[in-house]
Each structure stands twice: as structure tokens, then as C-alpha cells.
């Protein structure tokens, strides 16, 4: 079995919070799911990721914003839901550069593998 670090993440992977352009997908994501991270607009594949913690609840407010309960990893604003995933360490810079400077990106599209 591959070695895991102290946070239970496989060696060679890092933990990242992905802001989501499609927060409704949180309703079908479970811990351990494999997802494909796509750039909104172009649909270009950014990386593959493993979900570290599934949301406990998702609700959409009257103004259309989504909020997600992510347990102990919940650091995202309810208006900017994020999914906590493990990505290959070499892909982390690509994820960051695709999203852009803090606060300027609109989030990623996440496709769940069956």
C-alpha cells in the first residue's frame, strides 16, 4: 500500500481547497470519490483529485449562494464553497495559476467519476 502522511494523504499529494463554480455537485460527492477538475469556460482538464471530506449538507439561499457543511475542514465562506481534495504535488502550481490571484477566480468545475 502507498505510504500516507500524517493527515492520511498519500505521499506525493497535497491538500488543497478548490473553490467551486458548480456547488450543486456537492450534493453527490462522497469522501474518497475521484474527481476531475476542469477550468470553467474552456473545460480544460486541470488535474485529477481525491475528495478528502464529503460535505455534510448543502443548501442554496434565496440569493442563490450555496453553503456547505464540511465538518472540521470547513474554512470556506458560504458564498464561496470549496471542496477539500488531494492533488498530485506537481499539479498544485497549475491549480493555483488556473484559478488566478486570490479573489479573482470564479471557481472550478468538478466532474465526479462513477
N, CA, C and O of each residue as an XYZ file, in Angstrom:
456
protein
N       0.841     -1.185      0.000
C       0.000      0.000      0.000
C       0.882      1.243      0.000
O       1.933      1.258      0.640
N       0.457      2.295     -0.721
C       1.229      3.531     -0.741
C       1.322      4.149      0.652
O       0.394      4.046      1.454
N       2.460      4.794      0.924
C       2.662      5.444      2.223
C       1.759      6.667      2.331
O       1.525      7.376      1.352
N       1.260      6.896      3.537
C       0.417      8.057      3.805
C       1.116      8.954      4.802
O       1.829      8.491      5.691
N       0.896     10.253      4.637
C       1.450     11.239      5.556
C       0.612     11.337      6.812
O      -0.357     10.595      6.972
N       0.979     12.260      7.720
C       0.266     12.387      8.990
C      -1.207     12.757      8.843
O      -2.000     12.451      9.733
N      -1.589     13.398      7.760
C      -3.001     13.764      7.583
C      -3.769     12.692      6.823
O      -4.934     12.894      6.480
N      -3.125     11.542      6.553
C      -3.790     10.482      5.825
C      -3.772     10.673      4.321
O      -4.454      9.952      3.592
N      -2.992     11.644      3.850
C      -2.890     11.922      2.422
C      -1.749     11.098      1.852
O      -0.676     11.009      2.450
N      -1.985     10.501      0.696
C      -0.959      9.685      0.052
C       0.292     10.503     -0.225
O       0.215     11.684     -0.563
N       1.438      9.866     -0.078
C       2.701     10.520     -0.392
C       2.661     11.014     -1.838
O       2.126     10.338     -2.717
N       3.228     12.189     -2.076
C       3.235     12.753     -3.418
C       2.010     13.587     -3.742
O       1.896     14.124     -4.844
N       1.089     13.701     -2.787
C      -0.113     14.526     -2.971
C      -0.145     15.610     -1.910
O       0.433     15.466     -0.832
N      -0.829     16.697     -2.232
C      -1.010     17.791     -1.284
C      -2.496     18.102     -1.155
O      -3.282     17.817     -2.059
N      -2.869     18.682     -0.034
C      -4.260     19.049      0.223
C      -4.491     20.463     -0.289
O      -3.680     21.363     -0.070
N      -5.613     20.640     -0.972
C      -5.957     21.963     -1.491
C      -7.465     22.154     -1.378
O      -8.231     21.197     -1.492
N      -7.880     23.380     -1.156
C      -9.301     23.716     -1.151
C      -9.639     24.263     -2.528
O      -9.108     25.294     -2.942
N     -10.518     23.575     -3.230
C     -10.918     24.002     -4.568
C     -12.184     24.834     -4.483
O     -13.230     24.319     -4.088
N     -12.117     26.105     -4.843
C     -13.359     26.871     -4.949
C     -14.174     26.304     -6.111
O     -13.614     25.925     -7.139
N     -15.476     26.248     -5.948
C     -16.316     25.582     -6.950
C     -17.159     26.559     -7.752
O     -17.778     27.468     -7.200
N     -17.174     26.357     -9.060
C     -18.067     27.096     -9.944
C     -19.420     26.402    -10.007
O     -20.421     27.021    -10.369
N     -19.455     25.122     -9.657
C     -20.693     24.342     -9.697
C     -20.973     23.715     -8.327
O     -20.870     22.496     -8.186
N     -21.328     24.521     -7.310
C     -21.500     23.977     -5.957
C     -22.603     22.934     -5.823
O     -22.612     22.188     -4.844
N     -23.519     22.858     -6.757
C     -24.566     21.835     -6.674
C     -23.985     20.433     -6.695
O     -24.613     19.496     -6.203
N     -22.781     20.274     -7.263
C     -22.135     18.960     -7.320
C     -21.852     18.416     -5.914
O     -21.684     17.209     -5.743
N     -21.798     19.292     -4.913
C     -21.550     18.841     -3.539
C     -22.620     17.867     -3.048
O     -22.375     17.089     -2.126
N     -23.790     17.907     -3.654
C     -24.880     17.019     -3.244
C     -24.611     15.559     -3.583
O     -25.240     14.672     -3.006
N     -23.685     15.287     -4.512
C     -23.443     13.911     -4.923
C     -22.020     13.441     -4.645
O     -21.656     12.328     -5.024
N     -21.229     14.252     -4.003
C     -19.837     13.896     -3.739
C     -19.710     13.226     -2.373
O     -20.341     13.634     -1.398
N     -18.877     12.188     -2.329
C     -18.602     11.476     -1.085
C     -17.104     11.429     -0.839
O     -16.308     11.535     -1.771
N     -16.728     11.270      0.420
C     -15.325     11.106      0.771
C     -14.743      9.935     -0.010
O     -15.351      8.868     -0.087
N     -13.571     10.138     -0.583
C     -12.904      9.093     -1.343
C     -13.213      9.105     -2.828
O     -12.559      8.405     -3.601
N     -14.209      9.896     -3.243
C     -14.529      9.982     -4.673
C     -13.341     10.539     -5.444
O     -12.595     11.384     -4.950
N     -13.187     10.048     -6.658
C     -12.206     10.614     -7.576
C     -12.939     11.606     -8.453
O     -14.004     11.305     -8.993
N     -12.363     12.798     -8.594
C     -12.986     13.840     -9.397
C     -11.994     14.376    -10.420
O     -10.779     14.299    -10.235
N     -12.530     14.912    -11.481
C     -11.733     15.588    -12.497
C     -11.978     17.077    -12.310
O     -13.126     17.520    -12.273
N     -10.909     17.847    -12.192
C     -11.015     19.286    -12.001
C     -10.847     19.950    -13.365
O      -9.842     19.753    -14.049
N     -11.853     20.743    -13.746
C     -11.875     21.384    -15.057
C     -11.897     22.897    -14.922
O     -12.462     23.445    -13.975
N     -11.275     23.557    -15.881
C     -11.286     25.016    -15.912
C     -12.628     25.481    -16.446
O     -13.054     25.029    -17.509
N     -13.315     26.385    -15.725
C     -14.594     26.869    -16.249
C     -14.354     27.675    -17.528
O     -13.312     28.309    -17.691
N     -15.310     27.637    -18.405
C     -15.178     28.380    -19.659
C     -14.574     27.542    -20.763
O     -15.186     27.376    -21.818
N     -13.367     27.003    -20.536
C     -12.706     26.217    -21.580
C     -12.964     24.728    -21.433
O     -12.941     23.992    -22.419
N     -13.207     24.282    -20.213
C     -13.374     22.855    -19.961
C     -12.065     22.097    -19.947
O     -12.060     20.867    -19.898
N     -10.944     22.823    -19.990
C      -9.639     22.170    -19.984
C      -9.418     21.440    -18.665
O      -9.734     21.956    -17.593
N      -8.874     20.236    -18.760
C      -8.582     19.439    -17.569
C      -7.399     20.072    -16.839
O      -6.349     20.321    -17.430
N      -7.589     20.326    -15.551
C      -6.534     20.919    -14.726
C      -5.783     19.822    -13.985
O      -4.552     19.798    -13.985
N      -6.525     18.913    -13.353
C      -5.911     17.817    -12.601
C      -6.982     16.808    -12.223
O      -8.174     17.053    -12.411
N      -6.556     15.683    -11.695
C      -7.437     14.710    -11.059
C      -7.246     14.878     -9.563
O      -6.166     15.268     -9.119
N      -8.271     14.590     -8.780
C      -8.181     14.784     -7.337
C      -8.982     13.711     -6.614
O      -9.851     13.061     -7.195
N      -8.669     13.540     -5.331
C      -9.403     12.625     -4.454
C     -10.040     13.469     -3.353
O      -9.365     14.257     -2.691
N     -11.346     13.293     -3.166
C     -12.074     14.052     -2.155
C     -11.659     13.568     -0.770
O     -11.718     12.373     -0.479
N     -11.241     14.495      0.074
C     -10.796     14.146      1.414
C     -11.927     14.119      2.424
O     -11.933     13.294      3.338
N     -12.867     15.005      2.264
C     -14.000     15.014      3.185
C     -15.230     15.453      2.429
O     -15.247     16.508      1.796
N     -16.256     14.632      2.501
C     -17.512     14.931      1.823
C     -18.278     15.984      2.603
O     -18.155     16.068      3.825
N     -19.055     16.776      1.915
C     -19.887     17.758      2.613
C     -20.946     17.052      3.437
O     -21.402     15.965      3.083
N     -21.336     17.680      4.544
C     -22.389     17.101      5.368
C     -23.754     17.645      4.985
O     -24.779     17.019      5.258
N     -23.768     18.823      4.344
C     -25.040     19.411      3.919
C     -24.755     20.489      2.894
O     -23.708     21.134      2.920
N     -25.705     20.672      1.993
C     -25.607     21.752      1.025
C     -26.977     22.406      0.948
O     -27.997     21.724      0.852
N     -26.994     23.715      0.989
C     -28.256     24.412      0.818
C     -28.012     25.646     -0.032
O     -26.926     26.227     -0.010
N     -29.027     26.038     -0.777
C     -28.920     27.233     -1.588
C     -29.870     28.258     -1.011
O     -31.063     28.003     -0.846
N     -29.318     29.434     -0.705
C     -30.117     30.500     -0.123
C     -30.970     31.198     -1.165
O     -30.864     30.908     -2.357
N     -31.807     32.107     -0.725
C     -32.707     32.804     -1.632
C     -31.965     33.650     -2.649
O     -32.497     33.916     -3.727
N     -30.752     34.080     -2.336
C     -29.987     34.874     -3.291
C     -29.158     34.000     -4.212
O     -28.415     34.510     -5.050
N     -29.281     32.655     -4.062
C     -28.614     31.742     -4.971
C     -27.269     31.239     -4.500
O     -26.674     30.382     -5.155
N     -26.770     31.746     -3.381
C     -25.473     31.247     -2.931
C     -25.645     29.903     -2.249
O     -26.686     29.626     -1.652
N     -24.631     29.083     -2.339
C     -24.663     27.762     -1.721
C     -23.819     27.785     -0.471
O     -22.829     28.512     -0.393
N     -24.206     26.989      0.506
C     -23.370     26.818      1.683
C     -23.182     25.336      1.896
O     -24.084     24.534      1.651
N     -22.004     24.989      2.353
C     -21.704     23.575      2.542
C     -21.115     23.355      3.910
O     -20.236     24.101      4.339
N     -21.592     22.333      4.603
C     -21.009     21.939      5.866
C     -19.922     20.923      5.593
O     -20.214     19.813      5.150
N     -18.688     21.275      5.845
C     -17.580     20.392      5.548
C     -16.874     19.942      6.818
O     -15.688     19.613      6.789
N     -17.587     19.928      7.912
C     -17.014     19.438      9.156
C     -15.783     20.211      9.575
O     -15.736     21.437      9.472
N     -14.780     19.479     10.052
C     -13.590     20.125     10.603
C     -12.770     20.853      9.551
O     -11.924     21.675      9.904
N     -12.991     20.581      8.273
C     -12.235     21.258      7.223
C     -12.950     22.495      6.702
O     -12.490     23.106      5.738
N     -14.058     22.875      7.314
C     -14.844     23.976      6.790
C     -14.167     25.313      7.051
O     -14.234     25.854      8.154
N     -13.516     25.834      6.021
C     -12.874     27.125      6.117
C     -13.396     28.072      5.056
O     -13.070     29.259      5.074
N     -14.195     27.572      4.136
C     -14.672     28.382      3.024
C     -15.880     29.207      3.439
O     -16.660     28.818      4.308
N     -16.006     30.337      2.804
C     -17.166     31.183      3.008
C     -18.390     30.482      2.438
O     -18.273     29.804      1.417
N     -19.557     30.618      3.053
C     -20.764     30.016      2.494
C     -21.041     30.528      1.083
O     -21.661     29.828      0.282
N     -20.589     31.742      0.772
C     -20.812     32.298     -0.557
C     -19.816     31.752     -1.566
O     -20.050     31.839     -2.771
N     -18.711     31.192     -1.097
C     -17.665     30.653     -1.968
C     -17.333     29.232     -1.538
O     -16.270     29.001     -0.961
N     -18.223     28.268     -1.808
C     -17.987     26.907     -1.330
C     -16.726     26.312     -1.932
O     -16.402     26.541     -3.097
N     -16.030     25.550     -1.117
C     -14.803     24.892     -1.564
C     -14.879     23.415     -1.210
O     -15.537     23.017     -0.249
N     -14.199     22.628     -2.001
C     -14.110     21.190     -1.791
C     -12.671     20.872     -1.440
O     -11.758     21.279     -2.158
N     -12.450     20.157     -0.354
C     -11.104     19.807      0.073
C     -10.687     18.502     -0.568
O     -11.324     17.466     -0.378
N      -9.599     18.567     -1.336
C      -9.143     17.423     -2.123
C      -7.638     17.254     -2.005
O      -6.928     18.162     -1.573
N      -7.164     16.079     -2.395
C      -5.729     15.805     -2.509
C      -5.412     15.730     -3.997
O      -6.050     14.993     -4.749
N      -4.411     16.508     -4.404
C      -3.982     16.525     -5.804
C      -2.516     16.137     -5.868
O      -1.795     16.290     -4.882
N      -2.059     15.636     -7.015
C      -0.628     15.361     -7.151
C       0.166     16.650     -6.890
O      -0.197     17.723     -7.373
N       1.235     16.530     -6.131
C       2.012     17.709     -5.744
C       2.435     18.537     -6.955
O       2.430     19.766     -6.893
N       2.796     17.886     -8.040
C       3.217     18.590     -9.239
C       2.115     19.384     -9.916
O       2.399     20.277    -10.715
N       0.843     19.068     -9.605
C      -0.280     19.779    -10.213
C      -0.727     20.997     -9.403
O      -1.486     21.824     -9.908
N      -0.273     21.118     -8.168
C      -0.702     22.232     -7.312
C      -0.417     23.597     -7.938
O      -1.293     24.461     -7.905
N       0.774     23.832     -8.511
C       1.003     25.140     -9.143
C       0.052     25.410    -10.316
O      -0.364     26.549    -10.527
N      -0.292     24.362    -11.081
C      -1.232     24.536    -12.201
C      -2.613     24.915    -11.679
O      -3.286     25.763    -12.265
N      -3.044     24.287    -10.573
C      -4.343     24.625     -9.990
C      -4.331     26.091     -9.568
O      -5.271     26.830     -9.859
N      -3.273     26.509     -8.887
C      -3.184     27.888     -8.413
C      -3.158     28.889     -9.569
O      -3.846     29.908     -9.520
N      -2.380     28.608    -10.596
C      -2.273     29.563    -11.706
C      -3.551     29.596    -12.539
O      -3.901     30.641    -13.088
N      -4.253     28.467    -12.640
C      -5.508     28.439    -13.386
C      -6.568     29.251    -12.663
O      -7.373     29.929    -13.302
N      -6.577     29.190    -11.330
C      -7.564     29.946    -10.559
C      -7.256     31.435    -10.578
O      -8.171     32.258    -10.573
N      -5.988     31.785    -10.601
C      -5.596     33.191    -10.633
C      -5.369     33.754     -9.254
O      -5.449     33.035     -8.258
N      -5.082     35.051     -9.192
C      -4.837     35.702     -7.899
C      -6.041     35.536     -6.964
O      -7.182     35.445     -7.416
N      -5.771     35.500     -5.670
C      -6.829     35.307     -4.662
C      -7.981     36.278     -4.899
O      -7.788     37.482     -5.065
N      -9.171     35.716     -4.907
C     -10.368     36.531     -5.023
C     -10.780     36.866     -6.448
O     -11.835     37.468     -6.650
N      -9.976     36.491     -7.448
C     -10.328     36.848     -8.822
C     -10.959     35.705     -9.594
O     -11.653     35.943    -10.582
N     -10.736     34.482     -9.173
C     -11.264     33.330     -9.903
C     -12.723     33.079     -9.590
O     -13.245     33.533     -8.572
N     -13.378     32.343    -10.487
C     -14.793     32.044    -10.275
C     -14.993     30.615     -9.782
O     -16.132     30.186     -9.596
N     -13.926     29.880     -9.568
C     -14.040     28.513     -9.115
C     -13.835     27.532    -10.256
O     -13.764     27.911    -11.424
N     -13.743     26.273     -9.891
C     -13.520     25.203    -10.846
C     -14.794     24.395    -11.040
O     -15.658     24.358    -10.165
N     -14.899     23.762    -12.174
C     -15.955     22.796    -12.419
C     -15.392     21.442    -12.011
O     -14.271     21.100    -12.389
N     -16.145     20.678    -11.254
C     -15.693     19.366    -10.787
C     -16.632     18.310    -11.353
O     -17.850     18.381    -11.188
N     -16.036     17.328    -12.024
C     -16.792     16.192    -12.547
C     -16.469     14.970    -11.700
O     -15.299     14.665    -11.466
N     -17.494     14.273    -11.244
C     -17.326     13.110    -10.374
C     -17.234     11.858    -11.231
O     -18.071     11.623    -12.103
N     -16.203     11.056    -10.970
C     -16.074      9.785    -11.690
C     -17.071      8.790    -11.106
O     -17.281      8.750     -9.893
N     -17.686      7.984    -11.977
C     -18.643      6.981    -11.472
C     -17.949      5.886    -10.705
O     -18.603      4.966    -10.214
